[in-house]
Amino acid sequence: MSGIESLKESFLTIIMFIYAVLLVMALIRAVLGPRIADRLMAINMIGTLGIILMATVAVKLNEDYLLDISIIYAMISFISVVILTKVYMGVHKENELKKHKYETEKK
């Protein structure tokens, strides 16, 4: 292994470690987030960091099929965040209607 290859391997390992730490931090935000919007953003970030980690592993191992898997995972992650956002917006609207109905009955 040449010096450039060794440098590349070390660089990719450091990058993977940094992204793993960021992934854990996003997981903590998803669990402790004070609002649901914070949790949704953290879930989206976890998906994105997972895709980045998978792509980095693909480059490090020189395996092209992992890039295909990361693209598929990106599509699934996007669709899941859209669905979760729609569910959250529906629950939010329902709570607002209940609140408005309660306030009008109170008067």
N, CA, C and O atoms as CSV, one atom per row, in Angstrom:
chain,resi,resn,atom,element,x,y,z
A,1,MET,N,N,0.849,-1.162,0.000
A,1,MET,CA,C,0.000,0.000,0.000
A,1,MET,C,C,0.902,1.235,0.000
A,1,MET,O,O,1.830,1.348,0.802
A,2,SER,N,N,0.613,2.142,-0.903
A,2,SER,CA,C,1.445,3.346,-1.020
A,2,SER,C,C,1.071,4.370,0.052
A,2,SER,O,O,0.109,4.186,0.797
A,3,GLY,N,N,1.831,5.426,0.112
A,3,GLY,CA,C,1.600,6.477,1.101
A,3,GLY,C,C,0.277,7.177,0.896
A,3,GLY,O,O,-0.403,7.532,1.859
A,4,ILE,N,N,-0.095,7.378,-0.373
A,4,ILE,CA,C,-1.365,8.049,-0.669
A,4,ILE,C,C,-2.535,7.167,-0.266
A,4,ILE,O,O,-3.523,7.666,0.274
A,5,GLU,N,N,-2.443,5.870,-0.517
A,5,GLU,CA,C,-3.506,4.938,-0.132
A,5,GLU,C,C,-3.653,4.889,1.385
A,5,GLU,O,O,-4.767,4.848,1.907
A,6,SER,N,N,-2.537,4.893,2.080
A,6,SER,CA,C,-2.567,4.876,3.540
A,6,SER,C,C,-3.196,6.157,4.081
A,6,SER,O,O,-3.972,6.114,5.036
A,7,LEU,N,N,-2.866,7.287,3.477
A,7,LEU,CA,C,-3.455,8.564,3.877
A,7,LEU,C,C,-4.957,8.571,3.621
A,7,LEU,O,O,-5.735,9.064,4.437
A,8,LYS,N,N,-5.356,8.016,2.470
A,8,LYS,CA,C,-6.780,7.936,2.127
A,8,LYS,C,C,-7.524,7.078,3.142
A,8,LYS,O,O,-8.605,7.459,3.591
A,9,GLU,N,N,-6.972,5.938,3.507
A,9,GLU,CA,C,-7.608,5.049,4.483
A,9,GLU,C,C,-7.740,5.739,5.837
A,9,GLU,O,O,-8.785,5.653,6.482
A,10,SER,N,N,-6.690,6.416,6.262
A,10,SER,CA,C,-6.735,7.120,7.550
A,10,SER,C,C,-7.769,8.243,7.528
A,10,SER,O,O,-8.526,8.418,8.483
A,11,PHE,N,N,-7.796,8.992,6.446
A,11,PHE,CA,C,-8.763,10.086,6.304
A,11,PHE,C,C,-10.190,9.563,6.341
A,11,PHE,O,O,-11.036,10.135,7.028
A,12,LEU,N,N,-10.473,8.489,5.618
A,12,LEU,CA,C,-11.825,7.928,5.596
A,12,LEU,C,C,-12.218,7.374,6.967
A,12,LEU,O,O,-13.377,7.477,7.367
A,13,THR,N,N,-11.275,6.797,7.676
A,13,THR,CA,C,-11.563,6.286,9.015
A,13,THR,C,C,-11.904,7.422,9.966
A,13,THR,O,O,-12.835,7.306,10.763
A,14,ILE,N,N,-11.162,8.518,9.890
A,14,ILE,CA,C,-11.443,9.678,10.740
A,14,ILE,C,C,-12.809,10.270,10.397
A,14,ILE,O,O,-13.580,10.623,11.289
A,15,ILE,N,N,-13.102,10.377,9.116
A,15,ILE,CA,C,-14.399,10.907,8.685
A,15,ILE,C,C,-15.539,10.029,9.184
A,15,ILE,O,O,-16.562,10.535,9.646
A,16,MET,N,N,-15.359,8.702,9.091
A,16,MET,CA,C,-16.401,7.790,9.568
A,16,MET,C,C,-16.611,7.935,11.073
A,16,MET,O,O,-17.746,7.877,11.546
A,17,PHE,N,N,-15.542,8.121,11.823
A,17,PHE,CA,C,-15.659,8.308,13.261
A,17,PHE,C,C,-16.407,9.601,13.586
A,17,PHE,O,O,-17.264,9.616,14.469
A,18,ILE,N,N,-16.089,10.671,12.885
A,18,ILE,CA,C,-16.760,11.958,13.109
A,18,ILE,C,C,-18.249,11.841,12.807
A,18,ILE,O,O,-19.078,12.327,13.575
A,19,TYR,N,N,-18.591,11.200,11.695
A,19,TYR,CA,C,-20.007,11.030,11.358
A,19,TYR,C,C,-20.721,10.119,12.345
A,19,TYR,O,O,-21.908,10.311,12.608
A,20,ALA,N,N,-20.030,9.140,12.891
A,20,ALA,CA,C,-20.641,8.278,13.907
A,20,ALA,C,C,-20.947,9.067,15.178
A,20,ALA,O,O,-21.993,8.871,15.796
A,21,VAL,N,N,-20.040,9.953,15.566
A,21,VAL,CA,C,-20.281,10.804,16.735
A,21,VAL,C,C,-21.472,11.728,16.475
A,21,VAL,O,O,-22.314,11.918,17.353
A,22,LEU,N,N,-21.542,12.301,15.278
A,22,LEU,CA,C,-22.671,13.160,14.925
A,22,LEU,C,C,-23.978,12.379,14.924
A,22,LEU,O,O,-25.022,12.908,15.306
A,23,LEU,N,N,-23.922,11.125,14.497
A,23,LEU,CA,C,-25.111,10.277,14.492
A,23,LEU,C,C,-25.610,10.040,15.915
A,23,LEU,O,O,-26.815,10.082,16.165
A,24,VAL,N,N,-24.704,9.794,16.836
A,24,VAL,CA,C,-25.092,9.605,18.238
A,24,VAL,C,C,-25.675,10.893,18.810
A,24,VAL,O,O,-26.649,10.848,19.562
A,25,MET,N,N,-25.101,12.025,18.469
A,25,MET,CA,C,-25.626,13.303,18.945
A,25,MET,C,C,-27.029,13.568,18.403
A,25,MET,O,O,-27.888,14.085,19.116
A,26,ALA,N,N,-27.256,13.210,17.135
A,26,ALA,CA,C,-28.595,13.367,16.557
A,26,ALA,C,C,-29.582,12.417,17.221
A,26,ALA,O,O,-30.749,12.765,17.404
A,27,LEU,N,N,-29.130,11.232,17.581
A,27,LEU,CA,C,-29.993,10.287,18.279
A,27,LEU,C,C,-30.390,10.829,19.652
A,27,LEU,O,O,-31.535,10.679,20.079
A,28,ILE,N,N,-29.447,11.452,20.330
A,28,ILE,CA,C,-29.759,12.067,21.623
A,28,ILE,C,C,-30.779,13.185,21.438
A,28,ILE,O,O,-31.704,13.315,22.240
A,29,ARG,N,N,-30.625,13.988,20.396
A,29,ARG,CA,C,-31.584,15.062,20.120
A,29,ARG,C,C,-32.962,14.485,19.803
A,29,ARG,O,O,-33.977,15.063,20.190
A,30,ALA,N,N,-33.007,13.364,19.110
A,30,ALA,CA,C,-34.288,12.749,18.778
A,30,ALA,C,C,-35.004,12.249,20.030
A,30,ALA,O,O,-36.232,12.290,20.102
A,31,VAL,N,N,-34.252,11.786,20.999
A,31,VAL,CA,C,-34.861,11.278,22.229
A,31,VAL,C,C,-35.235,12.427,23.164
A,31,VAL,O,O,-36.314,12.414,23.756
A,32,LEU,N,N,-34.363,13.412,23.302
A,32,LEU,CA,C,-34.567,14.482,24.274
A,32,LEU,C,C,-35.203,15.742,23.711
A,32,LEU,O,O,-35.483,16.678,24.461
A,33,GLY,N,N,-35.436,15.783,22.407
A,33,GLY,CA,C,-35.943,17.002,21.790
A,33,GLY,C,C,-37.184,17.528,22.478
A,33,GLY,O,O,-38.110,16.760,22.741
A,34,PRO,N,N,-37.228,18.821,22.779
A,34,PRO,CA,C,-38.382,19.333,23.516
A,34,PRO,C,C,-39.669,19.354,22.683
A,34,PRO,O,O,-40.761,19.246,23.241
A,35,ARG,N,N,-39.556,19.490,21.378
A,35,ARG,CA,C,-40.743,19.537,20.521
A,35,ARG,C,C,-40.685,18.414,19.507
A,35,ARG,O,O,-39.636,17.821,19.257
A,36,ILE,N,N,-41.828,18.143,18.937
A,36,ILE,CA,C,-41.900,17.086,17.924
A,36,ILE,C,C,-41.142,17.507,16.668
A,36,ILE,O,O,-40.543,16.664,15.999
A,37,ALA,N,N,-41.159,18.790,16.340
A,37,ALA,CA,C,-40.421,19.270,15.166
A,37,ALA,C,C,-38.923,19.008,15.314
A,37,ALA,O,O,-38.253,18.661,14.341
A,38,ASP,N,N,-38.397,19.175,16.537
A,38,ASP,CA,C,-36.984,18.879,16.779
A,38,ASP,C,C,-36.701,17.399,16.564
A,38,ASP,O,O,-35.665,17.024,16.014
A,39,ARG,N,N,-37.624,16.577,17.002
A,39,ARG,CA,C,-37.446,15.132,16.835
A,39,ARG,C,C,-37.499,14.738,15.363
A,39,ARG,O,O,-36.731,13.885,14.920
A,40,LEU,N,N,-38.408,15.361,14.600
A,40,LEU,CA,C,-38.480,15.065,13.166
A,40,LEU,C,C,-37.194,15.469,12.454
A,40,LEU,O,O,-36.697,14.737,11.597
A,41,MET,N,N,-36.660,16.628,12.808
A,41,MET,CA,C,-35.408,17.067,12.190
A,41,MET,C,C,-34.258,16.136,12.560
A,41,MET,O,O,-33.392,15.852,11.732
A,42,ALA,N,N,-34.252,15.661,13.805
A,42,ALA,CA,C,-33.195,14.748,14.238
A,42,ALA,C,C,-33.309,13.409,13.506
A,42,ALA,O,O,-32.295,12.816,13.138
A,43,ILE,N,N,-34.532,12.934,13.294
A,43,ILE,CA,C,-34.717,11.685,12.549
A,43,ILE,C,C,-34.237,11.851,11.114
A,43,ILE,O,O,-33.605,10.954,10.557
A,44,ASN,N,N,-34.538,12.995,10.520
A,44,ASN,CA,C,-34.065,13.266,9.162
A,44,ASN,C,C,-32.542,13.319,9.130
A,44,ASN,O,O,-31.921,12.813,8.196
A,45,MET,N,N,-31.944,13.927,10.139
A,45,MET,CA,C,-30.482,14.006,10.194
A,45,MET,C,C,-29.855,12.628,10.392
A,45,MET,O,O,-28.803,12.336,9.823
A,46,ILE,N,N,-30.492,11.788,11.192
A,46,ILE,CA,C,-29.988,10.427,11.387
A,46,ILE,C,C,-29.989,9.677,10.059
A,46,ILE,O,O,-29.031,8.972,9.740
A,47,GLY,N,N,-31.051,9.826,9.292
A,47,GLY,CA,C,-31.103,9.185,7.980
A,47,GLY,C,C,-30.020,9.692,7.043
A,47,GLY,O,O,-29.377,8.912,6.340
A,48,THR,N,N,-29.823,11.005,7.038
A,48,THR,CA,C,-28.799,11.589,6.174
A,48,THR,C,C,-27.401,11.137,6.585
A,48,THR,O,O,-26.576,10.804,5.734
A,49,LEU,N,N,-27.137,11.127,7.886
A,49,LEU,CA,C,-25.825,10.685,8.352
A,49,LEU,C,C,-25.607,9.199,8.072
A,49,LEU,O,O,-24.485,8.776,7.790
A,50,GLY,N,N,-26.663,8.420,8.149
A,50,GLY,CA,C,-26.556,7.004,7.792
A,50,GLY,C,C,-26.190,6.814,6.329
A,50,GLY,O,O,-25.394,5.941,5.983
A,51,ILE,N,N,-26.773,7.631,5.484
A,51,ILE,CA,C,-26.459,7.579,4.053
A,51,ILE,C,C,-25.000,7.976,3.814
A,51,ILE,O,O,-24.298,7.338,3.029
A,52,ILE,N,N,-24.552,9.028,4.492
A,52,ILE,CA,C,-23.170,9.473,4.346
A,52,ILE,C,C,-22.203,8.398,4.829
A,52,ILE,O,O,-21.191,8.128,4.183
A,53,LEU,N,N,-22.520,7.787,5.967
A,53,LEU,CA,C,-21.660,6.716,6.479
A,53,LEU,C,C,-21.602,5.544,5.507
A,53,LEU,O,O,-20.535,4.978,5.270
A,54,MET,N,N,-22.753,5.184,4.949
A,54,MET,CA,C,-22.784,4.077,4.000
A,54,MET,C,C,-21.968,4.389,2.748
A,54,MET,O,O,-21.264,3.525,2.225
A,55,ALA,N,N,-22.067,5.619,2.275
A,55,ALA,CA,C,-21.289,6.012,1.098
A,55,ALA,C,C,-19.794,6.039,1.409
A,55,ALA,O,O,-18.979,5.672,0.563
A,56,THR,N,N,-19.428,6.473,2.621
A,56,THR,CA,C,-18.022,6.483,3.012
A,56,THR,C,C,-17.466,5.071,3.111
A,56,THR,O,O,-16.337,4.809,2.696
A,57,VAL,N,N,-18.264,4.163,3.662
A,57,VAL,CA,C,-17.841,2.760,3.726
A,57,VAL,C,C,-17.687,2.189,2.321
A,57,VAL,O,O,-16.770,1.410,2.059
A,58,ALA,N,N,-18.586,2.578,1.417
A,58,ALA,CA,C,-18.492,2.102,0.036
A,58,ALA,C,C,-17.196,2.558,-0.622
A,58,ALA,O,O,-16.567,1.792,-1.352
A,59,VAL,N,N,-16.795,3.799,-0.366
A,59,VAL,CA,C,-15.545,4.297,-0.942
A,59,VAL,C,C,-14.353,3.594,-0.305
A,59,VAL,O,O,-13.400,3.226,-0.991
A,60,LYS,N,N,-14.415,3.412,1.018
A,60,LYS,CA,C,-13.297,2.789,1.717
A,60,LYS,C,C,-13.099,1.333,1.294
A,60,LYS,O,O,-11.966,0.888,1.109
A,61,LEU,N,N,-14.201,0.589,1.142
A,61,LEU,CA,C,-14.115,-0.818,0.765
A,61,LEU,C,C,-14.089,-1.045,-0.742
A,61,LEU,O,O,-13.890,-2.165,-1.212
A,62,ASN,N,N,-14.293,0.039,-1.491
A,62,ASN,CA,C,-14.336,-0.029,-2.956
A,62,ASN,C,C,-15.428,-0.992,-3.434
A,62,ASN,O,O,-15.209,-1.826,-4.312
A,63,GLU,N,N,-16.609,-0.849,-2.827
A,63,GLU,CA,C,-17.771,-1.673,-3.169
A,63,GLU,C,C,-18.858,-0.772,-3.732
A,63,GLU,O,O,-19.418,0.060,-3.018
A,64,ASP,N,N,-19.155,-0.942,-5.019
A,64,ASP,CA,C,-20.126,-0.081,-5.682
A,64,ASP,C,C,-21.565,-0.360,-5.267
A,64,ASP,O,O,-22.398,0.546,-5.281
A,65,TYR,N,N,-21.865,-1.594,-4.900
A,65,TYR,CA,C,-23.252,-1.920,-4.562
A,65,TYR,C,C,-23.715,-1.184,-3.308
A,65,TYR,O,O,-24.913,-0.952,-3.141
A,66,LEU,N,N,-22.789,-0.813,-2.427
A,66,LEU,CA,C,-23.177,-0.057,-1.240
A,66,LEU,C,C,-23.679,1.344,-1.598
A,66,LEU,O,O,-24.522,1.900,-0.894
A,67,LEU,N,N,-23.170,1.905,-2.675
A,67,LEU,CA,C,-23.678,3.199,-3.128
A,67,LEU,C,C,-25.113,3.070,-3.626
A,67,LEU,O,O,-25.933,3.959,-3.396
A,68,ASP,N,N,-25.419,1.969,-4.304
A,68,ASP,CA,C,-26.794,1.727,-4.744
A,68,ASP,C,C,-27.732,1.586,-3.543
A,68,ASP,O,O,-28.841,2.119,-3.537
A,69,ILE,N,N,-27.267,0.868,-2.541
A,69,ILE,CA,C,-28.071,0.698,-1.330
A,69,ILE,C,C,-28.280,2.034,-0.633
A,69,ILE,O,O,-29.367,2.300,-0.120
A,70,SER,N,N,-27.256,2.876,-0.607
A,70,SER,CA,C,-27.407,4.184,0.046
A,70,SER,C,C,-28.385,5.080,-0.709
A,70,SER,O,O,-29.094,5.874,-0.090
A,71,ILE,N,N,-28.435,4.964,-2.027
A,71,ILE,CA,C,-29.410,5.736,-2.803
A,71,ILE,C,C,-30.825,5.268,-2.490
A,71,ILE,O,O,-31.731,6.085,-2.324
A,72,ILE,N,N,-31.015,3.960,-2.411
A,72,ILE,CA,C,-32.334,3.421,-2.056
A,72,ILE,C,C,-32.718,3.865,-0.653
A,72,ILE,O,O,-33.861,4.252,-0.411
A,73,TYR,N,N,-31.765,3.809,0.270
A,73,TYR,CA,C,-32.026,4.238,1.642
A,73,TYR,C,C,-32.376,5.726,1.687
A,73,TYR,O,O,-33.197,6.140,2.505
A,74,ALA,N,N,-31.771,6.526,0.826
A,74,ALA,CA,C,-32.085,7.961,0.772
A,74,ALA,C,C,-33.536,8.175,0.350
A,74,ALA,O,O,-34.228,9.026,0.909
A,75,MET,N,N,-33.989,7.415,-0.622
A,75,MET,CA,C,-35.385,7.540,-1.053
A,75,MET,C,C,-36.344,7.122,0.056
A,75,MET,O,O,-37.347,7.794,0.295
A,76,ILE,N,N,-36.043,6.022,0.730
A,76,ILE,CA,C,-36.895,5.551,1.815
A,76,ILE,C,C,-36.899,6.558,2.964
A,76,ILE,O,O,-37.946,6.819,3.556
A,77,SER,N,N,-35.749,7.117,3.278
A,77,SER,CA,C,-35.650,8.101,4.347
A,77,SER,C,C,-36.466,9.348,4.021
A,77,SER,O,O,-37.150,9.888,4.890
A,78,PHE,N,N,-36.398,9.802,2.785
A,78,PHE,CA,C,-37.165,10.980,2.378
A,78,PHE,C,C,-38.660,10.722,2.497
A,78,PHE,O,O,-39.399,11.553,3.025
A,79,ILE,N,N,-39.100,9.573,2.009
A,79,ILE,CA,C,-40.524,9.252,2.056
A,79,ILE,C,C,-40.992,9.137,3.509
A,79,ILE,O,O,-42.082,9.600,3.842
A,80,SER,N,N,-40.191,8.533,4.363
A,80,SER,CA,C,-40.599,8.384,5.766
A,80,SER,C,C,-40.700,9.729,6.468
A,80,SER,O,O,-41.608,9.929,7.276
A,81,VAL,N,N,-39.796,10.651,6.182
A,81,VAL,CA,C,-39.869,11.974,6.806
A,81,VAL,C,C,-41.092,12.729,6.302
A,81,VAL,O,O,-41.741,13.432,7.076
A,82,VAL,N,N,-41.414,12.597,5.036
A,82,VAL,CA,C,-42.614,13.252,4.499
A,82,VAL,C,C,-43.864,12.692,5.172
A,82,VAL,O,O,-44.760,13.449,5.543
A,83,ILE,N,N,-43.929,11.383,5.330
A,83,ILE,CA,C,-45.092,10.759,5.968
A,83,ILE,C,C,-45.192,11.186,7.432
A,83,ILE,O,O,-46.275,11.532,7.904
A,84,LEU,N,N,-44.072,11.163,8.150
A,84,LEU,CA,C,-44.097,11.587,9.555
A,84,LEU,C,C,-44.517,13.048,9.696
A,84,LEU,O,O,-45.227,13.401,10.637
A,85,THR,N,N,-44.087,13.889,8.776
A,85,THR,CA,C,-44.470,15.303,8.820
A,85,THR,C,C,-45.963,15.458,8.565
A,85,THR,O,O,-46.631,16.253,9.227
A,86,LYS,N,N,-46.487,14.701,7.607
A,86,LYS,CA,C,-47.932,14.759,7.327
A,86,LYS,C,C,-48.735,14.297,8.541
A,86,LYS,O,O,-49.749,14.907,8.881
A,87,VAL,N,N,-48.292,13.232,9.190
A,87,VAL,CA,C,-48.978,12.745,10.384
A,87,VAL,C,C,-48.925,13.807,11.477
A,87,VAL,O,O,-49.934,14.086,12.125
A,88,TYR,N,N,-47.756,14.395,11.680
A,88,TYR,CA,C,-47.616,15.430,12.700
A,88,TYR,C,C,-48.515,16.620,12.402
A,88,TYR,O,O,-49.156,17.148,13.311
A,89,MET,N,N,-48.574,17.049,11.157
A,89,MET,CA,C,-49.419,18.187,10.801
A,89,MET,C,C,-50.890,17.852,11.016
A,89,MET,O,O,-51.657,18.710,11.454
A,90,GLY,N,N,-51.295,16.625,10.718
A,90,GLY,CA,C,-52.678,16.220,10.955
A,90,GLY,C,C,-53.021,16.224,12.428
A,90,GLY,O,O,-54.099,16.683,12.806
A,91,VAL,N,N,-52.135,15.725,13.266
A,91,VAL,CA,C,-52.353,15.735,14.720
A,91,VAL,C,C,-52.385,17.165,15.234
A,91,VAL,O,O,-53.198,17.500,16.096
A,92,HIS,N,N,-51.501,18.011,14.709
A,92,HIS,CA,C,-51.467,19.407,15.134
A,92,HIS,C,C,-52.772,20.117,14.785
A,92,HIS,O,O,-53.325,20.844,15.610
A,93,LYS,N,N,-53.265,19.907,13.562
A,93,LYS,CA,C,-54.526,20.543,13.163
A,93,LYS,C,C,-55.684,20.039,14.013
A,93,LYS,O,O,-56.565,20.811,14.390
A,94,GLU,N,N,-55.681,18.749,14.315
A,94,GLU,CA,C,-56.738,18.175,15.143
A,94,GLU,C,C,-56.722,18.780,16.543
A,94,GLU,O,O,-57.776,19.087,17.099
A,95,ASN,N,N,-55.545,18.951,17.109
A,95,ASN,CA,C,-55.433,19.568,18.432
A,95,ASN,C,C,-55.879,21.025,18.411
A,95,ASN,O,O,-56.508,21.496,19.359
A,96,GLU,N,N,-55.559,21.734,17.347
A,96,GLU,CA,C,-55.995,23.130,17.225
A,96,GLU,C,C,-57.510,23.216,17.128
A,96,GLU,O,O,-58.111,24.114,17.717
A,97,LEU,N,N,-58.139,22.304,16.399
A,97,LEU,CA,C,-59.602,22.303,16.301
A,97,LEU,C,C,-60.244,22.005,17.651
A,97,LEU,O,O,-61.239,22.627,18.022
A,98,LYS,N,N,-59.670,21.049,18.386
A,98,LYS,CA,C,-60.200,20.744,19.717
A,98,LYS,C,C,-60.055,21.937,20.640
A,98,LYS,O,O,-60.959,22.239,21.419
A,99,LYS,N,N,-58.929,22.612,20.556
A,99,LYS,CA,C,-58.678,23.785,21.395
A,99,LYS,C,C,-59.667,24.903,21.059
A,99,LYS,O,O,-60.217,25.546,21.953
A,100,HIS,N,N,-59.886,25.124,19.767
A,100,HIS,CA,C,-60.819,26.167,19.330
A,100,HIS,C,C,-62.247,25.801,19.765
A,100,HIS,O,O,-62.997,26.667,20.217
A,101,LYS,N,N,-62.616,24.546,19.630
A,101,LYS,CA,C,-63.951,24.088,20.002
A,101,LYS,C,C,-64.147,24.251,21.512
A,101,LYS,O,O,-65.214,24.675,21.956
A,102,TYR,N,N,-63.149,23.925,22.280
A,102,TYR,CA,C,-63.220,24.065,23.739
A,102,TYR,C,C,-63.371,25.525,24.149
A,102,TYR,O,O,-64.137,25.849,25.057
A,103,GLU,N,N,-62.630,26.408,23.465
A,103,GLU,CA,C,-62.715,27.837,23.779
A,103,GLU,C,C,-64.065,28.422,23.421
A,103,GLU,O,O,-64.579,29.269,24.151
A,104,THR,N,N,-64.659,27.986,22.301
A,104,THR,CA,C,-65.973,28.490,21.918
A,104,THR,C,C,-67.068,27.969,22.845
A,104,THR,O,O,-68.030,28.687,23.117
A,105,GLU,N,N,-66.942,26.731,23.337
A,105,GLU,CA,C,-67.918,26.182,24.276
A,105,GLU,C,C,-67.806,26.865,25.633
A,105,GLU,O,O,-68.792,27.003,26.357
A,106,LYS,N,N,-66.606,27.284,25.962
A,106,LYS,CA,C,-66.361,27.918,27.249
A,106,LYS,C,C,-67.049,29.273,27.352
A,106,LYS,O,O,-67.450,29.693,28.437
A,107,LYS,N,N,-67.185,29.955,26.216
A,107,LYS,CA,C,-67.805,31.296,26.174
A,107,LYS,C,C,-69.269,31.143,26.233
A,107,LYS,O,O,-69.995,32.137,26.212
